Amino acid sequence: MQKNVDVLVIGAGPSGSIAAAILHKAGLKVQVVEKMTFPRFVIGESLLPRCMEALEEAELLDAVKAKNFQQKDGAKFVMNDQICDFNFSQQFTDGWRWTWQVPRAEFDKVLADEIVRKGVDIAYQTEVTDVQIFDDHSITTVKTADGSEEKIQARFIIDGSGYGRVIPTLFGLNRESTQAPRRAVFCHITDPKRSEAFEPNRIIIYVHDPKTWIWVIPFSNGNTSVGYVGDPEFFEKYESEDMATMYRKLLAAQPELKDRFGDSELAWEQPRTLQSWSSTTDTFYGKGFVLTGNVTEFLDPVFSSGVTLASVSAQMAANLVIRHLKGEEIDWENDYMKKMQLGVDVFRTYVNGWYDGTLFKVFFAENRNPDIMAQICSVLAGYVWDENNPFVKNHEKNVRTLARYLDTQQTNA
Ligand code: FAD
């Protein structure tokens, strides 16, 4: 059997669902193929305000609002007794001041269910195994739930397959990331001591040691996601007979977490672990296809950039595909790839600055300039395309110069 559609979207994660919603709204015939059944687990629970704009354009905000996820108003960074609290209401850029902290299985399912309700077809348990591109269409082979093969003809393909990296893998486009390999160990746990003192409306990032950090992301269901990220070697000293024992040892190693989560129960049988997730590709587009979300480039989760980059790339790509299918000549290099790369590069500066310690000097300086912190707050809110922000426009130079200046201030004090 061969189906014929305008756009085939691979993957029903946030990038796939947002792209499909925008294309459907424009009157195009869209088919989404998703290899799993939903709800399915994926990590990436702390959103950034910028992704709200993509959800809004895709008309998915109301469905998410109805789920009463935990509102996120900021992010707090803690190193020993030093605290740097970013409140999105004080950010430089004129944009969204809040977002959500979400268990992704539920969040992704709301988005997917809502696009189905609007009329998009999602074929679950349907895995892309081959893609052939011709002059004005493509033929994609999928394996369905019963093991049979089907073909889908499409005028254009959006690949939002996340860690699946379908087109880069099939077309040999994958490139090794320059980011150092890192490992994460994480779980959802009960939070019996949660109170306003722990401010559930923001995430906390603890600096455990200069190369290891911990995320604490409270959910509205009462559980909290706690994860450790560090060099693979860091975890060796905690290796145990099972992941649960290892995780308990990790919690006990950070005093604030030992106090807050010492009596917590694990919401999962075993914590999970992931390693070496950073990836990139030679190009974000090609004849008849565009890549969105994690398939393009994924750096490191310390600033929660993943879902936002997935949402914004889906929003940009879908709008360009609409114009392309109307017959317009699209400059994919400048209007998509370079634009997306710009945002990724801003985040890269901050990720690198985190791991080389530059940002610690900025975040934990004694006298922080509120105007500068508001500009950095906008970066952490995902407004990494706002060129009016000096900490976006000249990200690398300004972060380094500020850190050096604060260093001399400290030395002279
Ligand atoms: P996904 O959400 O991965 O969705 C892709 C979908 O494609 C999946 O459902 C998959 O089943 C489907 N698929 C794959 N292969 C195929 C195939 N062959 N055929 C059909 N379907 C297929 N991001 C944040 O924003 N905030 C965070 O706090 C955060 N924390 C993170 C912590 C860690 C340790 C890591 C590793 C990542 C974190 N991320 C975070 C990043 C986040 O996980 C991703 O950026 C985000 O999920 C990307 O969304 P997506 O839509 O591109 O892909």
Residues whose N, C-alpha, C, O or C-beta is under 5 A from the ligand:
A	BS01	FAD	I10 G11 A12 G13 P14 S15 G16 V33 E34 K35 M36 V42 I43 G44 E45 S46 L47 T126 E127 V128 G160 S161 G162 Y163 G164 V166 A184 W277 T292 G293 N294 V295 P301 S304 S305 G306 V307 T308 A310
